[in-house]
Amino acid sequence: AALTPRVELEGQMGDQTVGAQARMMSQAMRKLAGNLNRSQTLCVFTNQIREKVGVMFGSPETQPGGRALKFYASQRLDIRRIETLKDGTEAVGNRVKVKVVKNKVAAPFKQAEFDIEFGKGISTSGCLLDYGIEHNIVTKSGSFFSYGDERLGQGRGNAKAFLDEHQDMAKEIESKIYAALGINRDLVKTIERDGPALQAVGADAAAEGRAA
């Protein structure tokens, strides 16, 4: 939405430049697609949602920049805030809902909810609580959260803080969640450890291919 075509930069306020941004995005994506593929590079675009005027039926939502980005994207994520996280009266983060609206590399239309804390990012302890409750590893009774005989705290914020302070228990809950999901934690650790090295090898191979 913030990309500005040259014709707008060089023009005057009030000049009509119909479709300039869409044309620019279409040209840019044609150039970028091949280069990104050859260099094995991930490119992330963020966009805004606008409303179309006078729409009576269907969704009034649209995105600036034309349709080229939607067409070329391998994955598209719709991210929306659904709740403001507060510590007393102070806002400390957002609860967001993510829906995969397009996916060329896996099944689309998956959804997820998680906490994003200001200055910290995605809350790992919040995810542990969510998955723990879903798989009956963590129990919630009223406003109290418990893990086995251990009470984590009253209220979601206190339970998250408890897990942040007690990493051994957090890792134990994490291991049980991986087991419940049927995921090999050792394999995930290997990917996390070797991922940067594998990316470097892929980049070197791409560079050799271009040189050849």
N, C-alpha and C positions, 0 to 999 in steps of 0.2 A: 504493500500500500504506500510505502514511503519512497519508493523508487521514482525519480523524477526524470522524464525524458529531456533530451537536450533542447528540443523545440520549446518546452515550457520554460527552461532556464533562460533561454535567449529571448523569449517573448516578453510581452507586457502583461501586467495584471488584467484579467478579464478576457484575454485572448482565448478563443475556442480551439481546443486541440482534441477533437473527438477521436478516441481510439488510439491515441499516441502511446499510452502506457501498455495497452494490450499488444500493439505491434512490436514495441521494444521487448516485451517479455517473450513473445514468440520467437523473435530473432535470437535473443540471448539463450533460450533453452535449446535451440537447434545447435548453437555453438558449444554450449556447456555439456550436453549429453554425452557426446563422443569423448571429450577430454576427461570427464569424470569417470567414465567407464575404463578408459585406458590407464588412468593413474590410480584406479581403485580408491577414489576419494569420496567421502560422504559429504554431501552439501545439504544444509538445513535452511529452509526458508520459513519465515513467520509472516503471517498475514492477518488482516483484520476482517471482521464481519460488518457489512453494511446492510441497510434495508432498502429494498426496491420500493419506489413510490407507486401507490395505486394498485397493489396486488390484492386481488379478492380471494383467489384460491391458491392453495399450495403455500410453500414457505416463502416469506418475503425476504429471506436472507440471501445475500450474495457476497462475493469477494472481489475486490478491485484487482485489475491486472489481466482480465480476460481469462480464457480457458486453457491456455498453453501449460501453465504450471500444474493444473489438475491432470492434464493428459500425460505429461512427462514424469510426474512424481511416481516413485515406486511405492511409497507409503504416504498416507494423509491422516493426520490425527486431529480430531476436533476436541479442543481442550476448553473446559468451561469451569468457572468457579461456582461451587454449589453452597459453600458455607465459609464464613469468616471465623477463624480460630481465635479465641480470646483468652487472655490470662487476666481474670477480673474484667475490667473495662477496656484493657489495652489489647489491640489486635496484634497477634503474634504470628499469623500465617493464614493460609487458605486451604480449604478442602476442595480438591478439584476432581472432576470426572473427565476421563479421557475415552473417546470412542474412536476406533480404527475405521474410518469411513472408506479407505481404499488400501489394499495390500496386494502387491504382486509377488511377494515372497512367502506368504503364509496366509492362513484363513483370515478374512476380513471380519469386521463388525464385532470384534471383541471389545469389552469395556472394562475399565478399571477405575477405582477411586483411591486416592491417597492424599496425605497431608504434605503441604509444602510450607516449611517454616521460614520466616524472614531471616536472612543472614546465614541459614544453614542448608537449605535445599530440601529435598525429599526426606521425610522422616522415616528412618529405618525402623525405629521402635513402633511407630504408628502402623507400619505395614505388618510387623510381627503380631500386633494386637488384632488387626483385621483378619489375617490368615489364621491366627491361633483360634479365634472365636469360630471362624468358618469351619475349621477341622476339629473342633472340640478339644483343642489342646489348652486353650485359655478359656476360662468360664467368666461370664458376666452375670452378676445377680444385682439387679437394680442399677446403682451407679458404681458398684464395686467390681473390680477385676481381680481374678485369682488364677494362679498357676499351681495346680496340685493343692497342697496345704498352705502355700505361700500367698499371702494377700499382696497384690501389686499396688493397690491404692484405690482411693475413691475418686472417681472421675477419670476421664481419658487422659487428661494432661498429667495428673499425678502418676498414673500407671506408666505412661511413656517416660516420665522422668525417672521412675524406679528402674526401668529396664536400661536406660542410658547409664545409670550409676552402677548397675549390676550386670556387667557384660558377660560373665560366665552363664548366668541364667538366660540372658538374651540369646547367646550362642546355642544353648541347649534347646530352647524353643525353636530357633531357626532350623536346627538339625531335624527336629521332629516334623516341622512343616515340610522340609524337603522330602523326607521319607513319605509323608502323607501324599505329596504330589507326585511321587515316583521319580524324583530327580536325583541323579547321582551327584552329591555335593562335591566329591573329589574331582569329578570332571569339570564342574563349575569353577573350582579353585584353579585347576590347570588352565582353563580358558582365561580366567582373570589374570593369572601369572604370566602366561605366554602370549596373551593377546597383543600387547605392544610390539613384541618381537616378531610375531607373525605378520603384523601390519607392515613392519619395516622390511621384512623379506618380500612381501607382495609389492611394495613400492620400488624396491631394487629391481625386481623382475620386470615390472612395468617400464622402468627406465632403460633396462637392457633391451627390451623389445622395441622401444622407440629408437634407440641408437642403432639397432640392427636394421 
